[in-house]
Amino acid sequence: MNVEAIIKTDKKIPLRSRTIIHLMLIHNKVSEQISHALKPFGISIQQFNVLRILRGQQGKPANLSTLNERMVSKMSNTTRLVDKLIKKGYAHRIVCTSNRRKVEITITQEGLKVLSEMDIEMKKSEQELLVNFTDLELEQLNHLFNKF
C-alpha cells in the first residue's frame, strides 16, 4: 500500500515528503510492535535499551554518561530510567563516597534473567516485522540507512 492510501489523500505527495512520511510510519509501527512485546514485562523501550547496555558492560559498571552515549533514543532523563530499573530490582547504583557525582550502575541477576526473557519476545517481534524481507534486502536496507 502506498503512502497516499495510508494517509487517505488523493494528492500525489512529492517523493522526498513521501519518503519522510514512510519513515515516520515505519518508526511508529516498529515502536508499537516493540512496546507491545515489552508490555508484559512492565518495561519501556528506553528501559529495555538501558538494560541491554548494562548487560553489554559484562559486569563492569556504567555511568550515566556511558548510558546516554549508547542509547538508541538520546534523552536527558536517563537518571529517571535508571531509578525505575532500580525500583524493579533490575539495576543497582553505587555512589562514590569521595565524589558523589561519580555514580556506577550495574545490571542485577534479576535484570539479566528478565532481559533474557524479553530477548525471546523481541526476537519474535523482529521476525514478525521483517517477515517480508530476505537477508539480501535487509543488507541493502541497512546500507541505505547508513547514508543518513
N, C-alpha and C positions, 0 to 999 in steps of 0.2 A: 504494500500500500504506500502511496506517495504522501509527502508531507501535506500537500494541499487537501487531500482527502481526510487526513488525520485531524487537521485543524479546521476542516469544513469551510473551505473558501473556494470560490470559483476562479479567483485570480491566479495567474501564473506568478509564483514567487521567484524573484531573481535567485540565481544559482548560489551566490555567497550567503544570502539570507536563508535560503532553503537548507544549506549545509549547517549553518549555526543552529537553526531550529531542530534539524535532525539530531545534532549532537546533544542538544538540551533534552529532547525526548528520550534519547538513549540513556543519558545520565539519570533521568527520572525513573526509567524502567529498571535500570540496574540498582539504583538506590532502594527502590520499593522492594525488589526481589531480595536484596541482602538484608534489609530491615526485617522483612518477613521471616527470613531464615534465622535471624538472631533474636526475634521477639520471645520465643520460649525461654531464652536464657536471661531475659531482662537486661540485655546489653545493647548499647547503641553502636552504630558503625564506627564512630570515633573511639569508643571504649575498646571495641574489638581491635582496632588498629593499634592502640596503646599496648594491649596485651600481647599482640604479635611482635611488637618492637621489643618489649621486655623479654619475651621468650627468645628472641634473636640475640639478646645480650649473653645468652648461655651462662647464666648465673652471675654475670658481672652487673653491678648496679648501673642504672642510667640516671641522668639528672633531667630536669625539666627542659633544658636547652636541647639535649640529645633527642628527647621525645618530640619536641617542636620541629626540629630539623628533619626528622624521619617520617613525620605524619604525612599521610596521603593528602588529607584535607588540613591545610595550615590554619590553625586557630590560636587565639590568645588565651583560651580558657583551659589549658592543659592541666593546670592545678586542680580545677573543679573535676575534670575527668578522672584524674588520679585519686582524688578524695572519694569519688563514688566507687572506684575499684577497691579502695582500701576498706570502705564500709562493707562491701560484699565479701571481703576476705580474699580477693584475687591478687592484691598487690600489698606491698609493705614499704613504708617510708622510714628512713633513718635520717635524722637531722644531726649534723656535725655539732658537737658541743663547743668546739673552739670557733666555729664560723657558722652561725645559724642560717646564713644564706646558702650554705652548701647542703643540698638535700640529695640523698641517694634513694632510688626507687628500684625495687626488685619484684618479680612475679613470685607468688606463693605456690606451694604444691597444689592447693585447691585451684588457683588460677590456671596452672598448667593442665590440670585434669579437665576443667570445664572448657578450656581452649581447645583441647584435643577433640572434645565432643562437638564444639562449634565447627571445627575444621571439617568434620564429616558433613554437616549440613551445608557449609559453604561450598564444598566440592559438588554437592547435588545441585545447588543453585547455579554454580558456574556451568555445569553441564546443561542445565535447562536453558540458560541464557544463550549459550553458544552452540546449541544442538544443530543449527543450520549451517555451521561453518566447518570447512575442512581445516586441517592443520596448516596447509599451504595458505589458505585465505586468512587465517589468524596471523600467520607470519607477515603477510602483505599488509594487513590492517595495522599491526604493530609498527611496521616500517613507516606507514603513512602517519600514524600518531606521533612517531618520533620527530616529524617535521614541525610539530607545534613548538 
